[in-house]
Amino acid sequence: MTDSKLNRRNFLKTTAVGAAGLSILANTASAEAAFEPTLAPGLSQRHIFPLNHKWLYSEKSSAAAMQTVFNDKTWKQVTIPHTNKMLPMNGFDEKEYTFVSAYRRHFRLPRELKDHRIFVDFGGVMTAAKVFINGKSLGEYKGGYTPFSFELTKNINWTGDNVLAVEVDSTERADIPPFGNLVDYMTFGGIYRDVQIRAVPTMFISNVFAKPVDVLGSNRSIKVRVDLQGDGSLRVASTGYVIKAELLDGDKVISSSTKSHVGFATIVTEVINLTENLAGIQLWDLKTPKLYSIRVTLNELTTTLDHYETRIGFREAKFTPEGFFLNGKHVKLRGLNRHQTYPYVGQAMPERGQRKDAEIIKKELKCN
């Protein structure tokens, strides 16, 4: 394909792109417009604030634009997901979106969160992102297809305006895959996936990975790996910290187990096995894709410090010389290759658009 005069990338360039609150944040670039909300009660001390609206954008970046004091009142107000360049339906060149742009977001945080750790989570930025908070560089993340986070805690202004600035490099860099060789598809640019502010206690759950074991056997279980993170100072509870893992079907708790931990300073991993009441579990299947939830809580005495939820399905998938088997049954796979690109906006399509694409592939094109 790479030797042909009309490869896939050239086809896209010459024809068509493809087929088919944070209420705490400032309404404008002005610090005076920022306001603080009242925190809603939750299951734990974790708070998530979506950060998709009222960003300010410029197709040109500069060192000055990454600083707190900068006149951004002439910048365009945009919503995330955002493409760095709105493109025509057809007949464009990749050079039209391969440039370095800049984003800024003004916000304030409730003072009640001052004893928390504050992170910003990016779902995806194409292709590299340099992130600044109040003029302080947090580093560069390379790669547009994976999520990443930066901690803001030490640089938050708790009495006034905060400025989150992002310099987005959408050029084709040889040090960032998929570039460095021949690429026959287009990557586009911008902050094209969701952004959020995450506030967690100083000791929190950083990740949970739940793995079903012996799904088709009589002794099925769930191995729940829990990654915990502290702020560097060893905190030991006299009664210990209790980590609780639960399997839920909707709001109903099916199975649960706990493990105690004396304390931790930075990073520790615990494994909790769920074994009770799993005999009646419904298997995930192509026609009935049943999903359950795993909820993990970190508790100190009667206080729930943090919680983390993830979805899980019970299935056994195997590739053998005889073919593919799902839950012990032979299945002929029918699929296709899909790029996450859309006309005009490139990859900056919200979840509802991606979901609609999946429904078309499954229901209209009959892929399984």
HELIX and SHEET records of a PDB file:
HELIX    1   1 ARG A    8  THR A   14  1                                   7    
HELIX    2   2 LEU A   22  ILE A   24  5                                   3    
HELIX    3   3 ALA A   31  ALA A   33  5                                   3    
HELIX    4   4 ALA A   64  MET A   66  5                                   3    
HELIX    5   5 GLU A   94  GLU A   96  5                                   3    
HELIX    6   6 ARG A  111  LEU A  113  5                                   3    
HELIX    7   7 THR A  153  ASN A  155  5                                   3    
HELIX    8   8 GLU A  351  GLU A  359  1                                   9    
HELIX    9   9 ILE A  360  GLU A  364  3                                   5    
SHEET    1   A 4 HIS A  47  PRO A  50  0                                        
SHEET    2   A 4 VAL A 195  VAL A 200 -1                                        
SHEET    3   A 4 ARG A 117  PHE A 122 -1                                        
SHEET    4   A 4 PHE A 148  GLU A 151 -1                                        
SHEET    1   B 6 LYS A  76  VAL A  78  0                                        
SHEET    2   B 6 TRP A  55  SER A  58 -1                                        
SHEET    3   B 6 VAL A 100  PHE A 107 -1                                        
SHEET    4   B 6 ASN A 162  ASP A 169 -1                                        
SHEET    5   B 6 ALA A 128  ILE A 133 -1                                        
SHEET    6   B 6 LYS A 136  LYS A 142 -1                                        
SHEET    1   C 2 VAL A 125  MET A 126  0                                        
SHEET    2   C 2 GLY A 190  ILE A 191 -1                                        
SHEET    1   D 3 PHE A 204  VAL A 213  0                                        
SHEET    2   D 3 SER A 221  GLN A 229 -1                                        
SHEET    3   D 3 ILE A 267  LEU A 274 -1                                        
SHEET    1   E 4 LYS A 252  PHE A 264  0                                        
SHEET    2   E 4 ARG A 235  ASP A 249 -1                                        
SHEET    3   E 4 TYR A 292  GLU A 300 -1                                        
SHEET    4   E 4 THR A 303  ILE A 312 -1                                        
SHEET    1   F 3 ALA A 317  THR A 320  0                                        
SHEET    2   F 3 GLY A 323  LEU A 326 -1                                        
SHEET    3   F 3 LYS A 329  VAL A 331 -1                                        
END                                                                             
